[in-house]
Amino acid sequence: MPAKRIHFIRHAQSQHNARAALVADETPVRLDPTMRDAALTDLGHAQARAIAPGLRKLTGVEVVVVTPLTRAIQTMRHAFADHPAPRIVLDLHREHQWSFCDIGQPPATLAQAFPELSFGHLPDPWWHVDATEPGPFAIETHAMLDARIEAFRDWLADRPEREIAVVGHGTFLNRLTGHWFDNTSRHVVEM
């Protein structure tokens, strides 16, 4: 069986990325700027549009898979605006939930914001929830993240397409590939 080619792409700069960078400059302690499902910044929109010409040349890509987090969807919209591949929204490769920005929106809310995409297959909520955990949101353990990574690997392996583009998140993609991702960077893996 021929190898699959997977293009892993991290989302563009989000409002959370920009605010967290400012906080990091102000103090050595990482603080969560508490932005739920942070959208892209103006720079992020520009970054996502800037990678579109290169992605347009990936004529072998048969499907684009994106997480339900707004920053990933907005990145995908710009980056693949002129690409004919169908889009699939999948929650398996969402970001490791350790910041408030990793808490998503209900499928119905996302469907209103992004009517060209299908969200009806997602559970509600599709992010990690644990009512026994104190605080404004539940932290996903590394074991939970590792289980999702394995499930996502299996999902990719089971897909019929030979070339897939995946728009996702830095920590998840790093744990999956071992590669460090800057905003809008792309890393190609043969599997």
C-alpha positions, 0 to 999 in steps of 0.5 A, a space after each residue: 500500500 502506498 504511503 499517505 502524505 499528511 500536511 500538518 499546519 498550525 493555525 495562524 496567530 490567535 488573540 490568545 497567542 498575542 495576549 499570552 506573548 505580552 504576558 510572557 514579556 511582562 512576567 516569567 510566569 505563564 498566565 492564561 489570558 482567559 479568552 474562550 475559543 480565541 479568534 485570529 488577530 488581524 496579523 493572524 488573518 494576514 498570516 493565513 491569507 499569506 500561506 494560501 498561494 503555497 497551499 493552492 499548489 498542493 493539488 494532490 490534497 484530497 481532503 482538509 481536516 480542521 478542528 472545531 476551534 475558531 482560530 483553526 477554522 478561520 485559518 483554514 478558510 483563508 489558507 484553503 480559500 481557493 482549494 477544491 478539497 472538501 473540508 471535514 471538521 473533527 474534534 480528535 485533533 483539537 488542542 490539548 486543553 490546558 488554557 481557557 482558549 481551548 474551550 470551544 463553542 457548541 456545534 449550533 453556534 459554530 454552524 451559525 458562524 461557519 455555515 459552509 461547514 458541517 458540525 452536526 456530527 460533533 458531541 455537545 460539548 466536544 471539548 473535555 468536561 469534568 464537573 468534579 474539577 475546580 476552576 472555570 474549565 477542566 484540564 485534560 491530562 497527558 494520558 487523555 491527550 495521548 489517547 486522542 493522539 493515538 485515535 487521530 493516528 488511527 483515524 488518518 490511517 483509516 481514511 481512503 485519501 492518500 494526501 490529507 491536509 490537517 489544520 490544527 494546534 501547536 501542542 497537539 501537533 508537536 506531540 503527534 509529530 515531534 516537530 515544533 510548529 510556529 503559527 501557520 508553519 507546515 510539516 509534511 509526514 509520510 505514513 
